[in-house]
Amino acid sequence: MSINTINMTLKVNSIGLNKKPKDTTVVVAMSGGVDSSTVAGIMKKDGYNVIGVTLKLYDNSKEVENSKQCCSGQDVMDAKRVAHKLDIKHKILFYQSKFKEGVVDNFVESYLKGETPIPCVQCNKTVKFNDLFNESKNLNADALITGHYVKSITKNNITNMYRAIDENRDQSYFLFNTTRDQLNYLRFPLGTILKSETREIAKKLDLNVADKSDSQDICFVPNGDYVSVIQKLRPEAFKKGNIKDINGKVVGVHDGIVNFTIGQRKGIKLAAKDPLYVVEINADNNEIIVGYKDDLIRKEIKLKDLNLLVDCNELKNEIFVKVRSTGKLLKSNIVIKSNNDAILSLKEDEYGISPGQACVFYSKDQYGYKVLGGGWIKK
């Protein structure tokens, strides 16, 4: 039942370390879902010394019943039950304040700037792959294991990240901000199998979460209603302002820019011969700019706060990029600026690119699509 991280050098154990499994301590990030629970089961069955760690990230006193959120109170209990079933050590870390500061507050501020944030990337960057990384080191663990669907290939003690075999489950877009030190310490056993296979393994391990549905909502945004979260934390943000067309003519009034995202069609409440879309959000002037679908086409993107996992030379040739988590790979060229910014030239038209989203870089080799890094869309 062992699932090996692809390892290009001769090593003793399945995660690329020159130690016997029984002498190897691994921390498994256990969210209470089927993926991380299965990974914990695999590591235990393969003979590793496993410590499960579950993060309590937000106040769930008002959780919505049947909400498909991750990291809920029910998830914490499920992780605890799985750890008991597997007979492994289990710790719960209470990171609510860190999570609010590093993720929730950032999420709200991003919307106030007219951006469309991705809190899962911020969560991975902060509490999950920073604080949990440090906690794993404090526990003297040899590696940190997660249930993310990305493929890792280790060669000469250097680990690179690739898109998962199961492209429908691939999570590499959300992990572009991982540092090189973190990546060399992380392992992703599920990157080489399909989600259906994960559930089969969970059933064979007789885990209570084998048939548990996947989380879909942002953990602190019940039922996807992000506006209610902003209204609760920053009620003063809902200010009326003008809706203008691309020529600067006032065509309507809005109730707050946080109600809109780039590419949005529904909810604009304007009559027009052809469908209107949000093509720009001007936070400085509290304005929404609308236009037609072709007005959403972009060929050039300005990026900021780059995080590169490879040498800049690997970016000199044509690369592939994703400008949203559900987007396709686009052929592009990139010019890196000295201030950690970049200008990206797309080889094909793309619609509705939004500031605040991530742009993740890939190249293709014999092992698949390799993650080169990425940056945040600035304009």
Stockholm file with secondary structure:
# STOCKHOLM 1.0

chainA/1-379         MSINTINMTLKVNSIGLNKKPKDTTVVVAMSGGVDSSTVAGIMKKDGYNVIGVTLKLYDNSKEVENSKQCCSGQDVMDAKRVAHKLDIKHKILFYQSKFKEGVVDNFVESYLKGETPIPCVQCNKTVKFNDLFNESKNLNADALITGHYVKSITKNNITNMYRAIDENRDQSYFLFNTTRDQLNYLRFPLGTILKSETREIAKKLDLNVADKSDSQDICFVPNGDYVSVIQKLRPEAFKKGNIKDINGKVVGVHDGIVNFTIGQRKGIKLAAKDPLYVVEINADNNEIIVGYKDDLIRKEIKLKDLNLLVDCNELKNEIFVKVRSTGKLLKSNIVIKSNNDAILSLKEDEYGISPGQACVFYSKDQYGYKVLGGGWIKK
#=GR chainA/1-379 SS CCCCCEESSCCSSTTSCSSCGGGCEEEEECCSSHHHHHHHHHHHHTTCEEEEEEEECSCCTTCCTTCCBSSCHHHHHHHHHHHHHHTCEEEEEECHHHHIIIIIHHHHHHHHTTCCCCHHHHHIIIIIIIIHHHHHHHTTCSEEECCCSEEEEEETTEEEEEECSSTTTCCGGGGTTCCHHHHHHEECGGGGSCHHHHHHHHHHTTCTTTTCCCCCBCTTSGGGCHHHHHHHHCGGGCCCEEEEETTSCEEEEESCGGGCCTTCCTTCCCCCSSCCEEEEEETTTTEEEEECGGGGEEEEEEEEEEEESSCGGGGSSCEEEESSTTCCCEEEEEEECTTSCEEEEEEEEEECCCTTSEEEEEEEETTEEEEEEEEEECC
#=GC SS_cons         CCCCCEESSCCSSTTSCSSCGGGCEEEEECCSSHHHHHHHHHHHHTTCEEEEEEEECSCCTTCCTTCCBSSCHHHHHHHHHHHHHHTCEEEEEECHHHHIIIIIHHHHHHHHTTCCCCHHHHHIIIIIIIIHHHHHHHTTCSEEECCCSEEEEEETTEEEEEECSSTTTCCGGGGTTCCHHHHHHEECGGGGSCHHHHHHHHHHTTCTTTTCCCCCBCTTSGGGCHHHHHHHHCGGGCCCEEEEETTSCEEEEESCGGGCCTTCCTTCCCCCSSCCEEEEEETTTTEEEEECGGGGEEEEEEEEEEEESSCGGGGSSCEEEESSTTCCCEEEEEEECTTSCEEEEEEEEEECCCTTSEEEEEEEETTEEEEEEEEEECC
//
